Amino acid sequence: MENRRSSYSRAQGGRSPSNRNRNSGPSETSRGNSHPGGKRRFFKKRSSASDSKMPPPRPGDRPKTRKPWENVKRLKITSEFQITDGRHQGTLLENVPKINANVSSQKLREILFKVLSRKIRAGRFLDLCAGNGTMGIEALSRGAMLGTFVERSARMRTCIKKNLEKCGIKDGHFEIVGMEAIPFLRRVGRRRRFWDIVYCGSLANTEQVEYLRCFGNGYGIRPGGLLIIEHNSDASLPDRIGLLKLWRVITKDDVAVSIYDRI
C-alpha cells in the first residue's frame, strides 16, 4: 500500500503543507511589525505626535559628560591663611600677628604644589623657618607622609601645633623642632638624615652664604630630591650650588621660588 504522505509530497513537487505554511508571508499573529524588505522590527514605532515632541538629536546637542572629580564642589579660598587644596582644603590656619613671619601667597602656593604634585605624594617634607606651618601643612594636605617643621620661636611652634590639631593631623605624620635652621642642617648632615623636598623661606643677606653652603653639601636633601628657596623676583640665585642644579624658577608678582634638583 502506497504511503499517502509520500504520494501527496510527489503531487505537490516534494513540498509538504508544513513547509508551505512556514515559507508563506507573516501571519496576523506574528510578533512585531513587518518590514517591506522582509526584516521584522521588534519595537514599537513612534507616532507622529511623539516625533514632534522629541526631535531627533543633532551632532553636538548631547550634553558633555563630566568626570567624577569635576563634579566635586571646590571651596572658595578667600584668605592667605587657608589651605588651597587637598584633604584639608579651606581650613583657616592661625597666625601670631606680632611676630614678623612671612607667609607665602596663595597663588604662589597653588602653582608650586601643582608642579610638585608627584613628588609630594607619600614623600617627606622639611619646612625650614616654618612660621605658622603653612607650607608643611599644605604638603601634608596633598598627601605627604611626614612633615618636619623647624622653628626657633616658641610662640610660633605653639601656633604650628594648634594648626595641626585644627586639621586633624595625627602624631607620627609630623614633628616640630625648636632650633635655628643652620645648626639643624649641620646636625642632620652629620646624622645623614634626608627629606624628599626641603623648603626654605626668604633668606637674610647675612645668612645666605651659610645656607647655600649647607645646601650645596646636600644636608637634608636626599639624592634626587628637591630644594625650594623663596626669594624676591628681582634677585637671582646661581644655577649650580655644590650638589644642586637649578631646575625651575616660578615667579608670581614680586616673589619667586627657585627649585633645585640634587644630583
C-alpha positions in Angstrom: 0.0 0.0 0.0 1.4 3.4 -1.0 2.0 5.9 1.7 -0.4 8.8 1.4 2.1 11.2 2.7 4.7 10.3 0.1 2.1 10.5 -2.7 0.9 13.9 -1.5 4.5 15.1 -1.4 5.1 13.9 -5.0 1.9 15.6 -6.2 3.0 18.9 -4.7 6.5 18.8 -6.0 8.0 17.3 -2.9 6.9 20.2 -0.6 4.8 19.3 2.5 2.0 21.6 3.8 4.1 22.4 6.8 6.9 23.7 4.6 4.5 25.7 2.6 3.0 27.4 5.6 6.5 28.1 7.0 7.6 29.9 3.8 4.4 31.9 3.4 4.2 35.5 4.4 3.8 36.7 8.0 0.6 35.9 9.7 -1.5 38.1 11.7 -0.3 36.6 15.0 3.4 37.2 14.3 5.4 39.4 16.7 6.5 42.9 15.8 5.8 45.0 12.7 6.6 43.7 9.3 9.1 45.5 7.1 8.8 45.7 3.2 12.3 44.2 2.9 11.4 41.1 4.8 13.0 42.1 8.1 11.0 42.4 11.3 11.3 45.1 13.9 10.5 44.1 17.5 9.9 47.6 18.8 7.0 49.9 18.8 7.0 52.5 16.2 6.8 56.1 17.4 3.8 58.1 16.4 4.0 61.4 14.6 2.9 63.2 17.8 5.8 61.8 19.8 8.2 62.7 16.9 7.0 66.3 17.1 7.7 66.4 20.9 11.1 64.7 20.7 13.1 65.9 17.7 16.0 63.7 16.7 19.3 64.7 18.4 21.8 66.5 16.3 25.6 66.1 16.5 26.8 68.2 19.4 23.4 68.6 21.0 24.0 66.0 23.6 25.4 67.5 26.9 29.1 66.8 27.6 29.6 64.3 30.4 31.8 65.5 33.3 34.4 63.5 35.0 33.8 62.5 38.7 36.4 64.8 40.1 34.9 67.7 38.1 31.6 67.3 40.0 33.3 67.9 43.4 32.4 71.4 44.5 35.6 73.3 45.3 35.7 75.6 48.3 36.5 79.2 47.6 39.8 80.4 49.0 39.4 83.9 50.4 42.4 84.2 52.8 46.1 83.8 52.5 46.0 81.6 55.6 43.7 79.0 54.1 44.9 75.6 52.8 44.5 75.8 49.0 43.9 72.1 48.1 43.9 68.5 49.4 42.1 66.8 52.2 42.3 69.9 54.4 41.3 72.4 51.7 39.7 75.6 53.0 41.0 75.2 56.6 41.8 78.6 58.0 45.1 78.5 59.9 46.0 80.6 62.9 48.9 83.0 63.0 50.8 85.2 65.5 50.4 88.7 64.2 53.0 90.4 66.5 55.9 88.2 65.1 57.2 89.3 61.7 56.6 85.9 60.0 56.2 85.9 56.2 53.5 83.7 54.7 53.8 82.6 51.0 50.9 83.9 48.9 48.0 81.7 48.0 48.6 81.9 44.2 52.3 81.0 44.6 51.5 78.0 46.7 48.9 76.8 44.2 51.3 77.0 41.3 54.2 75.5 43.3 52.3 72.5 44.6 50.9 71.7 41.2 54.4 71.4 39.9 55.4 69.3 42.9 52.3 67.1 43.0 54.1 63.8 42.0 57.0 64.4 44.4 54.7 65.3 47.3 52.7 62.1 47.5 54.0 59.7 50.2 57.1 61.9 50.5 58.9 63.6 53.4 58.7 67.4 53.5 61.0 69.7 55.5 59.8 73.2 56.3 62.7 75.4 57.4 61.8 78.6 59.3 58.3 77.3 59.3 56.4 80.2 60.8 52.9 79.1 61.4 53.5 75.9 59.3 51.5 76.8 56.2 53.9 75.2 53.7 54.3 72.0 55.6 50.6 71.6 56.3 49.9 72.3 52.6 52.2 69.3 51.8 50.5 67.1 54.3 47.1 68.0 52.9 48.3 67.0 49.5 49.5 63.5 50.5 52.9 63.9 52.1 53.8 61.1 54.6 55.8 63.2 57.0 56.1 67.0 57.6 59.0 68.3 59.7 58.7 71.9 61.0 61.9 73.7 62.1 61.1 77.0 64.0 63.1 78.8 66.7 60.2 80.8 68.2 58.3 79.1 71.0 55.1 81.0 70.2 55.2 80.0 66.6 55.8 76.4 67.5 52.7 76.6 69.6 50.8 78.1 66.7 52.0 75.2 64.4 50.8 72.7 67.0 47.3 74.3 67.1 47.1 74.4 63.3 48.0 70.7 63.1 45.3 69.8 65.6 42.8 72.0 63.8 43.4 70.0 60.6 43.2 66.7 62.5 46.8 65.6 61.5 47.8 62.8 63.8 51.1 62.2 65.6 53.6 60.3 63.6 52.9 62.3 60.5 54.7 65.4 61.8 57.5 66.6 64.0 58.3 70.1 65.4 61.9 71.0 66.1 62.7 74.1 68.1 66.1 75.4 66.9 67.8 77.5 64.3 67.8 76.3 60.7 71.5 76.3 60.0 72.5 74.3 63.2 69.7 71.9 62.3 71.0 71.4 58.8 74.5 70.7 60.1 73.2 68.2 62.6 71.1 66.2 60.1 74.1 66.3 57.7 76.2 64.5 60.3 73.5 62.0 61.0 72.8 61.5 57.3 69.1 62.2 57.6 67.3 63.2 54.3 63.9 64.5 53.1 62.4 64.4 49.6 61.6 68.1 49.5 63.2 70.8 51.5 61.6 74.3 51.6 63.4 77.4 52.8 61.7 80.8 53.1 63.3 84.1 52.4 67.0 84.1 53.2 68.6 87.0 55.1 71.6 88.5 53.3 73.8 87.9 56.3 73.0 84.2 56.4 72.6 83.4 52.7 76.2 82.2 52.3 75.9 79.8 55.2 72.5 78.4 53.9 73.9 77.9 50.4 77.0 76.2 51.8 74.8 73.7 53.8 72.5 73.1 50.8 75.5 72.7 48.4 76.8 69.9 50.6 73.5 68.1 50.3 72.5 68.4 54.0 69.0 67.2 54.5 68.3 66.6 50.7 68.2 63.0 49.5 69.7 62.2 46.1 67.1 63.0 43.5 65.3 65.3 46.0 64.4 68.9 45.6 65.3 72.1 47.3 62.9 75.1 47.1 64.2 78.6 48.1 61.8 81.6 48.1 63.2 85.0 47.3 62.4 88.3 45.7 61.7 88.2 42.0 64.4 90.8 41.3 67.1 88.6 43.0 68.7 85.7 41.2 70.4 82.6 42.6 73.2 80.7 41.0 72.5 77.9 38.5 74.7 75.5 40.4 75.2 75.2 44.2 77.5 72.3 45.0 75.5 69.1 44.5 72.4 71.1 43.4 71.4 72.1 39.9 68.7 74.7 39.2 65.7 73.0 37.7 62.9 75.7 37.5 62.0 79.2 38.6 58.4 80.2 39.4 57.6 83.9 39.6 54.4 85.4 40.9 54.1 89.2 41.3 57.3 90.3 43.3 58.0 86.8 44.8 59.8 83.9 43.1 60.8 80.4 44.1 63.9 78.6 42.7 63.7 74.8 42.6 66.9 72.9 42.7 67.4 69.2 42.0 70.1 67.3 43.8 72.3 65.2 41.5 
